[in-house]
């Protein structure tokens, strides 16, 4: 059995940037919906920006990371770069573990983002939120090249059904 390689800091950072682009698209869509509901001056409503930001970066981001990690171990960013989150048993994390990992992001970012930088400094490439939740991020193994099957031989025809 081939053991999976841990995903390092930079590949995880690229995955996070892709996910932040998704969050940006969601926030843009919230703003467009708000403009349709409130009118074109939705940006001038004092409470609109904080509400859109809260829903994007707290509610949506929490649901996005928790549910996608619990379903398949990957967000869109992780899927694109070929990494996935696994639990202590090597399988997909449970919903509770995925939520705990999401809460751990706030702890990782609290002290000058040193919790995220731990992935660059530790030999096992685990960040603080991984340690809190008991997860790790692995590179997905590349699928082995499959050799094409040899051409099949023509089937023999049963007696009485073939040519004389």
Residue frames as a rotation matrix with the C-alpha (Angstrom) as fourth column:
UNK 1
0.578 0.816 0.000 0.00
0.816 -0.578 0.000 0.00
0.000 0.000 -1.000 0.00
UNK 2
-0.368 -0.664 0.651 1.29
0.639 -0.689 -0.341 3.44
0.675 0.291 0.678 -0.90
UNK 3
-0.061 0.326 -0.943 1.12
0.895 -0.401 -0.196 5.92
-0.442 -0.856 -0.268 1.96
UNK 4
0.669 0.411 0.619 -0.23
0.659 -0.713 -0.239 9.34
0.343 0.568 -0.748 1.06
UNK 5
-0.507 -0.859 0.075 2.12
0.769 -0.490 -0.411 12.30
0.389 -0.150 0.909 1.11
UNK 6
0.066 0.522 -0.851 1.19
0.770 -0.569 -0.289 15.25
-0.635 -0.636 -0.439 3.29
UNK 7
0.453 0.167 0.876 0.22
0.747 -0.608 -0.271 18.42
0.487 0.777 -0.400 1.45
UNK 8
-0.474 -0.783 -0.403 2.62
0.880 -0.417 -0.226 21.26
0.009 -0.462 0.887 2.16
UNK 9
-0.295 0.304 -0.906 2.02
0.430 -0.804 -0.410 24.90
-0.853 -0.510 0.106 2.91
UNK 10
-0.764 -0.105 -0.636 2.13
-0.374 -0.732 0.570 26.33
-0.525 0.674 0.520 -0.62
UNK 11
-0.856 0.503 -0.118 -0.25
0.157 0.470 0.868 23.88
0.492 0.725 -0.482 -2.27
UNK 12
-0.246 0.769 -0.590 -2.66
0.964 0.129 -0.234 24.43
-0.103 -0.626 -0.773 0.61
UNK 13
-0.443 0.027 -0.896 -2.29
0.165 -0.980 -0.111 28.20
-0.881 -0.197 0.429 0.14
UNK 14
-0.952 0.121 -0.281 -3.18
-0.302 -0.216 0.929 27.90
0.052 0.969 0.242 -3.56
UNK 15
-0.550 0.795 -0.256 -6.26
0.678 0.604 0.419 25.84
0.488 0.057 -0.871 -2.64
UNK 16
-0.199 0.451 -0.870 -7.25
0.795 -0.445 -0.412 28.52
-0.573 -0.774 -0.270 -0.10
UNK 17
-0.752 -0.106 -0.651 -6.87
-0.198 -0.905 0.376 31.28
-0.629 0.412 0.659 -2.72
UNK 18
-0.862 0.493 -0.117 -9.19
0.039 0.295 0.955 29.37
0.505 0.818 -0.274 -5.06
UNK 19
-0.258 0.786 -0.562 -11.70
0.946 0.323 0.017 29.00
0.195 -0.527 -0.827 -2.24
UNK 20
-0.401 0.075 -0.913 -11.43
0.411 -0.876 -0.252 32.73
-0.819 -0.476 0.321 -1.48
UNK 21
-0.960 0.105 -0.259 -12.25
-0.278 -0.452 0.847 33.40
-0.028 0.886 0.463 -5.14
UNK 22
-0.502 0.828 -0.248 -15.40
0.583 0.536 0.610 31.29
0.638 0.162 -0.752 -4.65
UNK 23
-0.175 0.415 -0.893 -16.23
0.904 -0.292 -0.313 33.35
-0.390 -0.862 -0.324 -1.55
UNK 24
-0.768 -0.172 -0.617 -15.73
-0.012 -0.959 0.282 36.53
-0.640 0.223 0.735 -3.58
UNK 25
-0.865 0.496 -0.074 -18.18
-0.044 0.071 0.996 35.30
0.500 0.865 -0.040 -6.22
UNK 26
-0.223 0.799 -0.559 -20.70
0.905 0.383 0.187 34.48
0.363 -0.464 -0.808 -3.52
UNK 27
-0.337 0.073 -0.939 -20.32
0.602 -0.749 -0.275 37.93
-0.723 -0.658 0.209 -1.95
UNK 28
-0.955 -0.005 -0.297 -20.75
-0.219 -0.662 0.717 39.53
-0.200 0.749 0.631 -5.38
UNK 29
-0.610 0.782 -0.129 -23.93
0.347 0.410 0.844 37.53
0.713 0.470 -0.521 -5.91
UNK 30
-0.156 0.536 -0.830 -25.23
0.972 -0.065 -0.224 38.64
-0.174 -0.842 -0.511 -2.47
UNK 31
-0.633 -0.138 -0.762 -24.59
0.150 -0.987 0.055 42.23
-0.760 -0.080 0.645 -3.49
UNK 32
-0.945 0.300 -0.132 -26.37
-0.193 -0.185 0.964 41.77
0.265 0.936 0.233 -6.82
UNK 33
-0.335 0.852 -0.401 -29.34
0.755 0.498 0.427 40.15
0.563 -0.160 -0.811 -5.09
UNK 34
-0.254 0.178 -0.951 -29.36
0.791 -0.527 -0.310 43.00
-0.556 -0.831 -0.007 -2.57
UNK 35
-0.892 -0.101 -0.440 -29.37
-0.138 -0.866 0.480 45.51
-0.430 0.489 0.759 -5.40
UNK 36
-0.732 0.676 -0.084 -32.37
0.132 0.262 0.956 43.77
0.668 0.689 -0.281 -6.95
UNK 37
-0.095 0.713 -0.695 -34.24
0.941 0.292 0.171 43.71
0.325 -0.637 -0.699 -3.63
UNK 38
-0.017 0.010 -1.000 -33.30
0.715 -0.698 -0.019 47.11
-0.698 -0.716 0.005 -2.17
UNK 39
0.965 0.260 -0.016 -32.60
0.166 -0.661 -0.732 48.93
-0.201 0.704 -0.681 -5.39
UNK 40
0.565 -0.787 0.247 -29.46
0.433 0.028 -0.901 50.20
0.702 0.616 0.357 -7.11
UNK 41
0.122 -0.534 0.837 -28.42
-0.589 -0.717 -0.372 52.16
0.799 -0.448 -0.402 -4.00
UNK 42
0.879 0.216 -0.425 -28.06
0.132 0.746 0.653 48.99
0.458 -0.630 0.627 -1.89
UNK 43
-0.009 -0.971 -0.241 -24.39
0.768 0.147 -0.623 49.80
0.640 -0.190 0.744 -1.33
UNK 44
-0.468 -0.161 0.869 -25.40
-0.203 -0.938 -0.282 53.06
0.860 -0.308 0.406 0.36
UNK 45
0.720 0.691 0.058 -27.49
-0.266 0.197 0.944 51.24
0.641 -0.695 0.326 2.99
UNK 46
0.121 -0.772 0.624 -25.24
-0.944 -0.285 -0.169 51.32
0.308 -0.568 -0.763 6.06
UNK 47
0.125 -0.034 0.992 -26.02
-0.698 0.708 0.112 47.79
-0.706 -0.706 0.064 7.23
UNK 48
0.895 0.346 -0.283 -25.84
-0.439 0.565 -0.698 46.09
-0.082 0.749 0.658 3.83
UNK 49
0.233 -0.889 -0.395 -22.07
-0.618 0.178 -0.765 45.60
0.750 0.423 -0.508 3.51
UNK 50
-0.551 -0.471 0.689 -21.60
-0.834 0.345 -0.431 44.11
-0.034 -0.812 -0.583 6.99
UNK 51
0.319 0.737 0.596 -24.56
-0.601 0.644 -0.474 41.77
-0.733 -0.207 0.648 6.47
UNK 52
0.873 -0.031 -0.487 -23.26
-0.428 0.431 -0.794 40.59
0.234 0.902 0.363 3.06
UNK 53
-0.123 -0.991 -0.059 -19.78
-0.725 0.130 -0.677 40.13
0.678 -0.040 -0.734 4.51
UNK 54
-0.341 0.068 0.938 -21.12
-0.839 0.428 -0.336 38.23
-0.424 -0.901 -0.089 7.53
UNK 55
0.668 0.681 0.301 -23.18
-0.465 0.697 -0.546 35.88
-0.581 0.225 0.782 5.38
UNK 56
0.721 -0.443 -0.534 -20.32
-0.455 0.278 -0.846 35.30
0.523 0.852 -0.001 2.96
UNK 57
-0.156 -0.982 -0.104 -17.39
-0.482 0.168 -0.860 34.81
0.862 -0.084 -0.500 5.29
UNK 58
-0.639 -0.021 0.769 -19.12
-0.739 0.294 -0.607 33.35
-0.213 -0.956 -0.203 8.34
UNK 59
0.236 0.843 0.484 -22.31
-0.571 0.523 -0.632 31.56
-0.786 -0.128 0.605 7.29
UNK 60
0.873 0.127 -0.470 -21.45
-0.480 0.391 -0.785 30.51
0.084 0.911 0.403 3.73
UNK 61
-0.019 -0.969 -0.246 -17.75
-0.758 0.175 -0.629 29.83
0.652 0.174 -0.738 4.39
UNK 62
-0.475 -0.111 0.873 -18.61
-0.799 0.470 -0.375 27.77
-0.369 -0.876 -0.312 7.45
UNK 63
0.518 0.746 0.418 -21.21
-0.420 0.648 -0.635 25.69
-0.745 0.154 0.649 5.63
UNK 64
0.735 -0.283 -0.616 -19.01
-0.614 0.107 -0.782 25.40
0.287 0.953 -0.095 2.52
UNK 65
-0.297 -0.952 -0.077 -15.94
-0.799 0.292 -0.526 24.09
0.523 -0.094 -0.847 4.30
UNK 66
-0.432 0.156 0.888 -17.78
-0.719 0.535 -0.443 21.94
-0.545 -0.830 -0.119 6.84
UNK 67
0.586 0.769 0.255 -20.14
-0.436 0.565 -0.701 20.21
-0.683 0.299 0.666 4.42
UNK 68
0.718 -0.325 -0.616 -17.63
-0.578 0.214 -0.787 19.71
0.388 0.921 -0.034 1.60
UNK 69
-0.425 -0.887 0.179 -14.96
-0.840 0.313 -0.442 18.36
0.336 -0.338 -0.879 3.96
UNK 70
-0.326 0.368 0.871 -17.52
-0.599 0.633 -0.491 15.98
-0.732 -0.682 0.015 5.52
UNK 71
0.731 0.676 -0.091 -18.84
-0.476 0.411 -0.777 14.80
-0.488 0.612 0.623 2.14
UNK 72
0.933 -0.360 0.024 -15.61
0.249 0.595 -0.764 14.15
0.260 0.718 0.645 0.29
UNK 73
0.409 -0.816 -0.407 -12.74
0.726 0.021 0.687 15.77
-0.552 -0.577 0.602 2.15
UNK 74
-0.627 -0.672 0.395 -12.33
0.766 -0.437 0.472 18.48
-0.144 0.598 0.789 -0.49
UNK 75
0.211 0.566 -0.797 -13.43
0.063 -0.822 -0.566 22.01
-0.976 0.069 -0.209 -1.16
UNK 76
0.977 0.148 0.156 -13.37
0.167 -0.062 -0.984 23.26
-0.136 0.987 -0.085 -4.74
UNK 77
0.558 -0.829 -0.039 -9.85
-0.820 -0.544 -0.180 24.63
0.128 0.132 -0.983 -4.22
UNK 78
-0.119 -0.601 0.791 -8.56
-0.652 0.647 0.394 21.36
-0.749 -0.469 -0.469 -2.78
UNK 79
0.570 0.405 0.715 -10.20
0.249 0.744 -0.620 19.42
-0.783 0.531 0.324 -5.60
UNK 80
0.975 -0.177 -0.132 -8.47
-0.197 -0.424 -0.884 21.56
0.100 0.888 -0.448 -8.24
UNK 81
0.224 -0.970 0.090 -4.99
-0.945 -0.239 -0.225 21.22
0.240 -0.034 -0.970 -6.70
UNK 82
0.260 -0.072 -0.963 -5.40
-0.242 0.961 -0.137 17.52
0.935 0.269 0.233 -5.85
UNK 83
-0.880 -0.471 0.053 -5.37
-0.165 0.201 -0.966 17.46
0.444 -0.859 -0.255 -2.06
UNK 84
0.176 0.976 -0.131 -7.92
-0.073 0.145 0.987 16.30
0.982 -0.164 0.097 0.50
UNK 85
-0.289 -0.139 0.947 -8.62
-0.921 -0.231 -0.315 16.40
0.262 -0.963 -0.061 4.22
UNK 86
0.005 0.267 -0.964 -8.67
0.039 0.963 0.267 13.08
0.999 -0.039 -0.006 6.03
UNK 87
0.744 0.317 0.588 -9.55
-0.575 -0.144 0.805 12.18
0.340 -0.938 0.075 9.59
UNK 88
0.039 -0.763 0.646 -7.38
-0.938 0.195 0.287 10.27
-0.345 -0.617 -0.708 12.01
UNK 89
0.218 0.130 0.967 -8.52
-0.051 0.991 -0.122 6.96
-0.975 -0.023 0.222 10.51
UNK 90
-0.796 -0.596 0.106 -7.58
0.111 0.029 0.993 8.04
-0.595 0.802 0.043 6.98
UNK 91
-0.301 0.779 0.551 -11.19
0.954 0.239 0.184 8.41
0.012 0.580 -0.814 5.88
UNK 92
-0.253 0.336 0.907 -13.37
0.264 -0.878 0.399 11.43
0.931 0.341 0.133 5.24
UNK 93
-0.992 -0.124 0.019 -13.83
0.019 -0.299 -0.954 13.49
0.124 -0.946 0.299 8.43
UNK 94
-0.286 0.935 -0.212 -17.20
0.958 0.272 -0.092 13.36
-0.029 -0.229 -0.973 10.15
UNK 95
0.319 0.504 0.802 -19.47
0.517 -0.802 0.299 16.40
0.794 0.320 -0.517 10.10
UNK 96
0.973 0.047 -0.225 -18.50
0.224 -0.407 0.885 17.24
-0.050 -0.912 -0.407 13.70
UNK 97
0.158 -0.987 -0.036 -14.79
0.734 0.093 0.673 16.91
-0.661 -0.133 0.739 12.94
UNK 98
-0.248 -0.200 0.948 -15.16
0.894 -0.424 0.144 19.06
0.373 0.883 0.284 9.83
UNK 99
0.694 0.547 0.468 -16.98
0.302 -0.811 0.501 21.74
0.654 -0.206 -0.728 11.85
UNK 100
0.799 -0.479 -0.363 -14.32
0.348 -0.124 0.929 21.63
-0.490 -0.869 0.067 14.57
UNK 101
-0.174 -0.877 0.448 -11.68
0.932 0.000 0.363 22.05
-0.318 0.481 0.817 11.85
UNK 102
0.107 0.292 0.950 -13.54
0.648 -0.745 0.157 25.10
0.754 0.599 -0.269 10.54
UNK 103
0.972 0.236 0.015 -13.65
0.133 -0.599 0.789 26.62
0.195 -0.765 -0.614 14.02
UNK 104
0.440 -0.887 -0.142 -9.93
0.662 0.213 0.719 25.90
-0.607 -0.410 0.681 14.27
UNK 105
0.085 -0.371 0.925 -9.35
0.870 -0.425 -0.250 28.25
0.486 0.825 0.287 11.32
UNK 106
0.755 0.256 0.604 -10.15
0.006 -0.924 0.384 31.16
0.656 -0.286 -0.699 13.63
UNK 107
0.855 -0.519 -0.007 -7.61
0.070 0.103 0.992 29.92
-0.514 -0.848 0.124 16.18
UNK 108
0.207 -0.807 0.554 -5.03
0.932 0.335 0.139 29.41
-0.297 0.487 0.821 13.41
UNK 109
0.090 -0.116 0.989 -5.54
0.676 -0.722 -0.146 32.98
0.731 0.682 0.013 12.22
UNK 110
0.890 0.420 -0.179 -5.70
0.404 -0.543 0.736 34.57
0.212 -0.727 -0.653 15.66
UNK 111
0.583 -0.743 -0.328 -1.97
0.136 -0.309 0.941 34.94
-0.801 -0.594 -0.079 16.33
UNK 112
0.027 -0.561 -0.828 -0.58
-0.745 -0.564 0.358 36.58
-0.667 0.607 -0.433 13.19
UNK 113
0.720 0.423 -0.550 -1.74
-0.684 0.566 -0.460 33.52
0.117 0.708 0.697 11.22
UNK 114
-0.354 -0.920 0.170 1.02
-0.935 0.348 -0.067 31.46
0.002 -0.182 -0.983 12.82
UNK 115
0.006 0.442 0.897 -1.39
-0.391 0.827 -0.405 28.54
-0.920 -0.348 0.178 13.10
UNK 116
0.952 0.296 -0.081 -1.47
-0.169 0.283 -0.944 28.33
-0.256 0.912 0.319 9.30
UNK 117
0.390 -0.887 -0.245 2.30
-0.844 -0.238 -0.481 28.78
0.368 0.395 -0.842 9.05
UNK 118
0.065 -0.338 0.939 2.74
-0.708 0.647 0.282 25.65
-0.703 -0.683 -0.197 11.16
UNK 119
0.866 0.302 0.398 2.02
0.045 0.745 -0.666 23.64
-0.498 0.595 0.631 8.00
UNK 120
0.753 -0.652 -0.085 5.27
-0.291 -0.215 -0.932 25.00
0.590 0.727 -0.351 6.57
UNK 121
0.033 -0.807 0.590 7.29
-0.929 -0.242 -0.279 24.36
0.368 -0.539 -0.758 9.70
UNK 122
0.232 0.126 0.965 6.17
-0.694 0.716 0.073 20.92
-0.682 -0.686 0.253 10.88
UNK 123
-0.810 -0.586 -0.007 7.50
-0.454 0.621 0.639 17.69
-0.370 0.521 -0.769 9.36
UNK 124
-0.614 0.641 0.461 3.97
0.621 0.753 -0.219 16.25
-0.487 0.152 -0.860 9.11
UNK 125
-0.921 0.137 0.366 2.70
0.182 -0.678 0.712 19.49
0.346 0.722 0.599 7.45
UNK 126
-0.014 0.948 -0.318 -0.22
0.920 0.137 0.367 19.84
0.391 -0.287 -0.874 9.87
UNK 127
-0.466 -0.014 0.884 -1.52
-0.093 -0.994 -0.065 23.30
0.880 -0.112 0.462 10.74
UNK 128
-0.937 0.079 0.342 -2.98
-0.349 -0.113 -0.930 24.23
-0.035 -0.990 0.133 14.12
UNK 129
-0.038 0.999 0.000 -6.57
-0.981 -0.037 -0.189 23.63
-0.189 -0.007 0.982 12.96
UNK 130
0.156 -0.004 -0.988 -5.52
-0.459 0.885 -0.076 20.12
0.875 0.465 0.136 11.81
UNK 131
-0.799 -0.523 -0.297 -4.10
0.038 0.448 -0.893 19.39
0.600 -0.725 -0.338 15.26
UNK 132
-0.687 0.615 0.386 -7.25
-0.684 -0.369 -0.629 20.71
-0.245 -0.697 0.674 16.96
UNK 133
0.301 0.921 -0.249 -9.58
-0.947 0.256 -0.196 18.57
-0.117 0.295 0.948 14.82
UNK 134
-0.030 -0.380 0.924 -7.32
-0.267 0.894 0.359 15.52
-0.963 -0.236 -0.129 14.49
UNK 135
0.909 0.338 0.245 -7.16
0.164 0.251 -0.954 15.81
-0.384 0.907 0.172 10.70
UNK 136
-0.267 -0.950 -0.160 -4.43
0.126 -0.200 0.972 16.06
-0.955 0.239 0.173 8.11
UNK 137
0.680 0.408 -0.609 -4.27
-0.510 -0.333 -0.793 17.19
-0.526 0.850 -0.018 4.49
UNK 138
-0.089 -0.673 0.735 -2.85
0.212 0.708 0.674 14.75
-0.973 0.216 0.080 1.96
UNK 139
-0.466 -0.099 -0.879 -1.95
-0.831 -0.291 0.474 14.88
-0.302 0.952 0.053 -1.68
UNK 140
0.645 0.692 0.324 -4.16
-0.481 0.697 -0.532 12.59
-0.594 0.188 0.782 -3.65
UNK 141
-0.292 -0.770 0.567 -2.21
0.089 0.569 0.818 9.80
-0.952 0.289 -0.097 -5.30
UNK 142
-0.300 0.124 -0.946 -1.98
-0.902 -0.359 0.239 10.13
-0.310 0.925 0.219 -9.03
UNK 143
0.713 0.585 0.388 -3.91
-0.420 0.798 -0.431 7.41
-0.562 0.145 0.815 -10.82
UNK 144
-0.298 -0.828 0.475 -1.63
-0.041 0.508 0.860 4.76
-0.954 0.237 -0.185 -12.25
UNK 145
-0.312 0.127 -0.942 -1.42
-0.936 -0.211 0.282 4.63
-0.163 0.969 0.185 -16.00
UNK 146
0.259 0.496 0.829 -3.60
-0.263 0.862 -0.434 1.77
-0.929 -0.106 0.354 -17.13
UNK 147
-0.829 -0.555 -0.074 -2.26
-0.256 0.258 0.932 -0.29
-0.498 0.791 -0.356 -19.96
UNK 148
-0.061 0.842 -0.536 -4.74
-0.997 -0.081 -0.014 -0.78
-0.055 0.533 0.844 -22.77
UNK 149
0.253 0.247 0.935 -6.27
-0.325 0.932 -0.159 -4.22
-0.911 -0.264 0.316 -22.91
UNK 150
-0.842 -0.536 0.062 -4.99
-0.141 0.329 0.934 -6.44
-0.521 0.777 -0.352 -25.70
UNK 151
-0.363 0.743 -0.562 -7.37
-0.919 -0.189 0.345 -6.78
0.151 0.642 0.752 -28.62
UNK 152
0.030 0.457 0.889 -9.84
-0.554 0.748 -0.365 -9.56
-0.832 -0.482 0.276 -28.10
UNK 153
-0.935 -0.340 0.097 -9.64
-0.148 0.627 0.765 -12.62
-0.321 0.701 -0.637 -30.28
UNK 154
-0.357 0.859 -0.367 -12.58
-0.830 -0.112 0.546 -13.35
0.428 0.499 0.753 -32.53
UNK 155
-0.154 0.405 0.901 -15.00
-0.734 0.564 -0.379 -15.69
-0.662 -0.719 0.210 -30.85
UNK 156
-0.992 -0.128 0.009 -15.34
-0.096 0.790 0.605 -19.17
-0.084 0.599 -0.796 -32.25
UNK 157
-0.243 0.954 -0.177 -18.68
-0.944 -0.190 0.270 -19.86
0.223 0.233 0.947 -33.77
UNK 158
-0.183 0.238 0.954 -20.59
-0.538 0.788 -0.300 -22.84
-0.823 -0.568 -0.017 -32.40
UNK 159
-0.945 -0.167 0.283 -20.99
0.096 0.684 0.723 -25.86
-0.314 0.710 -0.630 -34.66
UNK 160
-0.280 0.870 0.405 -23.92
0.943 0.329 -0.054 -25.59
-0.180 0.367 -0.913 -37.00
UNK 161
0.647 0.549 -0.530 -24.02
0.478 -0.833 -0.279 -21.77
-0.594 -0.073 -0.801 -36.95
UNK 162
-0.068 -0.784 -0.617 -20.91
-0.225 -0.590 0.775 -20.97
-0.972 0.191 -0.136 -38.95
UNK 163
0.175 0.008 -0.984 -19.94
-0.976 -0.127 -0.175 -21.24
-0.127 0.992 -0.014 -42.56
UNK 164
0.950 0.308 0.056 -19.94
-0.297 0.943 -0.150 -24.77
-0.099 0.126 0.987 -44.10
